[in-house]
Amino acid sequence: MKTSATIKGLVLKVASRCNLNCEYCHMYNLGDRSYQNQPKYMTQEIVENLLYQVKTYLTQSGSKTFQFIFHGGEPLLVEPDFYQTFVRKTNELLPTSIQIDYLIQTNGTLLSSAWCEVLGKLQFKIGISLDGITEEGNRYRLNHRGQSSLANSLAGLRNAQTSRYLKYVPGLLSVINLELAPEDLYLGYKSLNIRHINFLLPDGTHDNLPKGYSSNDTLYADWLIRMFDVWFFDKDKLKPQIRFFNQILNRLLGGNGDFESLGGGQNPYLVIETNGDIEPQSSLKACGDSFTKTKLNIRTHALEDSFQQPLIKLCIDTQDNLSEQCKKCSVVEVCRGGLVAHRYSRENGFNNPSIYCLDLQKLLAHISKSLEDILKK
C-alpha cells in the first residue's frame, strides 16, 4: 500500500564538500565515506532533472507550495550563478500558481556582502550554523587546517543582518555544546539580535555515541532544562524563538507538526545528492558507511517512487517502527521516539528507544511542569 505522504520540499546537497571540518558532523566524521564518491558540485543537468520531477509531482499531487533547501557540505562553495540559474529555471518550468520558498543553510564563513545581495535578490531565507559566540563554543567547528571559523562566521552573520537586500532575518542552528553555560549562550545570542534559534542534539547511534556521552546519564536534559528556564521566563517581548522548545510546547498543548528533531508526524522532505541520488534524512549517515544509499536517482525515478523505499518510508512514517519500550512510555505522545537515527543499532536496527531517551523524559517532564504552573496562574 502506498503511503499518503506529501512531499513538502527537497534538501539539495549542491556541494558534497565543506570548507570546515566540524568534529561532530554526520556527513564526514561519523563513519560515512560515501561523499568521497560524489561529484563535488551539483550540475545543471541534475537541476533540470529534479525540476522536471518536481513539476510532474506538483501537477499530479495538486500541492500549492514547495521548498528548495540548499545544503551541503557548504552550499556557498557553489558559484552565485548556480542559484541565479536555478531560480530562473524554476520560474520557467514550474506553474506560477505554486508558491516556492528558497532556503539555504550555511556555516556563514563565505557569506560576504556580495553573496547577501545575490541571495536577497533571489528572496532566499538564510540559516547560519554557529555553536556560540566564543572560541570555546566553536572549538569543534574548525577548518581543515585546524583554525577557528568563529570570526568569519560572525562576519557572515553581520553581513546578513545589515544587508539591505535580504528580506528575511537569518536564524541560527546550534549543536549543543555541554561545555558552555546555557545562560551565557542565550544572552550571547540575544546580544547579536538573533530572532530564531534551533538547538540540535549531537548525532549518534547506540553503536556510536557522541563523544563523552553515556545514554545512562541526562547531561543533555540538564543543559536543555537550564536553557529552557532562562528562555521561558524571559519577559522580553523581543526574545528569540527557540524552535526545539516551541515544538515541545506545541505538542504538550495538543498540537502536532513535522519536526525532525523529535519523532512522529511526517518528515516530508527528500534529500537529493550532488549526483542526483534520492536519499532519506542526512542524519542517518551516522548509522554507517553508505547507509543512506537507496539506488534511486532523480534521472530515472519519480519523487513518489521513493515512498516505497524502506528507509525513506521509515523516515516519513516514524511511528510505524517504535520499540515496545517507547510504546509503553508516558511521554511517547510528545517525543514520538525521538529522531530516527538516534534509535539505530546494528543489533536491533531501529527497534530501540533513542540514545537520548532518559534526556527526553527528564526534559519533557520539566517543560510539562513549567507549562502546568503557568496555566494555573
GIFEN-V567962 format. One record per residue. PSI is psi in whole degrees, 0 to 359 (NA if undefined). BURIAL is b if it has 9 or more other ideal C-beta (glycine too) atoms within 8 Angstrom, else e. Layout:
BEGIN
[[PSI BURIAL] [PSI BURIAL]]
END
This chain:
BEGIN
[[138 e] [144 e] [154 e] [17 e] [151 b] [132 e] [119 b] [333 b] [179 b] [136 b] [113 b] [112 b] [79 b] [342 b] [128 b] [6 b] [164 b] [150 b] [356 b] [165 b] [65 b] [131 b] [326 e] [4 b] [126 b] [342 b] [323 b] [336 b] [16 b] [22 b] [349 e] [122 b] [12 e] [337 b] [334 b] [338 e] [3 e] [147 b] [147 e] [326 e] [152 b] [136 b] [165 e] [333 e] [317 e] [319 b] [314 b] [320 b] [315 b] [325 b] [324 b] [316 b] [323 b] [316 b] [314 b] [315 b] [313 b] [323 b] [318 e] [326 e] [335 e] [9 e] [145 b] [355 e] [155 b] [146 b] [139 b] [118 b] [112 b] [129 b] [183 b] [218 b] [202 b] [111 b] [342 b] [3 b] [342 b] [145 b] [151 e] [326 e] [341 e] [314 b] [322 b] [318 b] [321 b] [311 b] [320 b] [315 e] [323 b] [315 b] [327 e] [323 e] [325 e] [148 b] [142 e] [344 e] [348 e] [129 b] [117 e] [129 b] [137 b] [127 b] [149 b] [134 b] [117 b] [157 b] [355 b] [349 b] [335 b] [7 b] [80 b] [172 e] [324 e] [319 e] [318 b] [323 b] [314 b] [308 b] [325 b] [317 b] [334 e] [0 b] [41 e] [146 b] [141 b] [133 b] [139 b] [132 b] [125 b] [137 b] [21 b] [177 b] [17 b] [162 b] [324 e] [318 e] [330 b] [25 b] [340 b] [2 b] [76 b] [160 b] [184 b] [354 e] [8 e] [18 e] [154 e] [145 b] [357 b] [310 b] [318 e] [323 b] [317 b] [324 b] [319 b] [320 b] [316 b] [320 e] [319 b] [321 b] [332 b] [357 e] [133 b] [354 e] [337 e] [123 b] [332 e] [131 e] [131 e] [144 b] [167 b] [144 b] [120 b] [126 b] [132 b] [129 b] [109 b] [344 e] [347 e] [141 b] [122 e] [321 b] [317 b] [321 e] [317 b] [313 b] [326 b] [316 b] [321 b] [323 b] [339 e] [5 b] [39 e] [135 b] [334 e] [131 b] [143 b] [122 b] [137 b] [139 b] [140 b] [142 b] [147 b] [172 b] [177 b] [337 b] [344 e] [75 e] [151 b] [149 e] [127 e] [11 e] [143 b] [135 e] [0 b] [355 e] [180 e] [42 e] [321 b] [325 b] [315 b] [319 b] [313 b] [327 b] [317 b] [318 b] [317 b] [315 b] [315 b] [328 b] [311 b] [323 e] [9 e] [118 e] [359 e] [122 e] [340 e] [16 e] [153 e] [152 b] [134 e] [109 b] [319 b] [314 b] [320 b] [321 b] [320 b] [314 b] [319 b] [316 b] [323 b] [332 b] [9 e] [3 e] [183 e] [217 e] [156 e] [129 e] [110 e] [327 e] [342 b] [158 b] [184 b] [178 b] [216 b] [150 b] [88 b] [37 b] [142 b] [150 b] [133 b] [117 b] [171 b] [332 b] [4 e] [358 b] [139 b] [124 b] [163 b] [186 b] [141 b] [336 b] [340 b] [349 b] [338 b] [346 b] [347 e] [165 e] [128 e] [21 e] [327 b] [1 b] [130 e] [350 b] [18 e] [142 b] [144 b] [339 b] [330 e] [354 e] [141 b] [154 e] [320 b] [339 b] [329 b] [340 b] [337 b] [355 e] [126 b] [315 e] [320 b] [319 b] [321 b] [318 b] [330 b] [316 b] [72 b] [337 b] [358 b] [350 e] [36 e] [145 b] [161 b] [325 e] [319 b] [318 b] [331 e] [358 e] [146 b] [341 e] [12 b] [331 b] [343 e] [307 b] [335 b] [28 b] [353 b] [179 b] [137 b] [313 b] [327 b] [354 b] [350 b] [142 b] [152 b] [331 e] [314 e] [7 e] [230 e] [10 b] [60 e] [156 b] [166 b] [150 b] [339 b] [24 b] [308 b] [323 b] [313 b] [319 b] [314 b] [316 b] [315 b] [324 b] [318 b] [314 b] [320 b] [317 b] [319 e] [318 b] [318 b] [318 e] [321 e] [317 e] [336 e] [340 e] [NA e]]
END
